[in-house]
Amino acid sequence: MDTLDLFSAQKTTAGALVKAMEAWVPVRWVAGKEGQDRVIGHPRIQKSGLIFAGHRHGLVPTRIQVFGETELSFFESLPKALRSQRAGEYFGLLPSLSVVTRGAEVPQEWIQEAERYLCPLVVAQTRSSQTIAVIHALLDELLAPRILQHGVMVEVHGVGVLLVGKSGIGKSECALFLVERGHRLVADDQVEVILRSDGRLMGRAPPPLRHHLEVRGLGILNIRELFGATAVRDEMPIELVIHLRSFEASDEIDRLGIDEHHTDILGKKVPTVILPVRAGRDMGVLIEVAARNYLLQRSGFRLAQAFVEQIDRLKGLR
């Protein structure tokens, strides 16, 4: 398949995460906003309250550090001179992002040292458990491996279908036909593919291209405006790849449909159907049938294999 680009799958920044958090929990910057480009490279948080007791072993600066009432109350119980020292020791490790929960008041020593080392420091109004759940969900998204794949994605009979093939083979025209028959467009031309932490491959359109379809001779169409909100989906699991090929390039295709094909996408093997394209073939109907056949196979019933077994029995071979 024609993969356009491989996104960085291992890092995000403090600023990007805080911006994403703002849609889910009330959060405000306290200090170190100039360091918002610091890299976050781990999908899980740390609660390293022991740092203020002088124990620095195990703290990973690229992990998000979360502090609640317990850590704050312990810090405030320290002698004033020691508070400044421990705050300096902590922020001197250059943590990528520190998050204080429950809207607690941040000690002045933290603010001073965070500004000194340009370490991002924010306060979330929600309790620790809720804040951590939001952060983990966002990190799963922001740090997920992803690629930008040339192709078209549609939902057909509830199946996420990725159409691939050479430019001009007719992928977008197939998508338009399917939408007109009641199926839904997910992405055209460029499909952003994300490997979620649960193992699912999710496909969606980059934001500027969302809900749009380019068809030669008609130009760029807004499918949502033309067919309504039910004609589009923002994202969908990729369950089936259909590779459209010119008929001349498909001479060795299995005519019985027994051979199994797979496409490797981000290390996941996706069932694949190879469809020859030539004038007069109704590719939209063939894609619909391929989706239905996939649903049968997923339920454990393989039509082609059952047919071959029936013929073998008639011949006395089984």
Order of alpha helices (4+ residues) and beta strands (2+ residues): beta-beta-alpha-beta-beta-beta-alpha-alpha-beta-alpha-beta-alpha-beta-beta-beta-alpha-beta-beta-beta-beta-beta-alpha-beta-beta-beta-beta-alpha-alpha
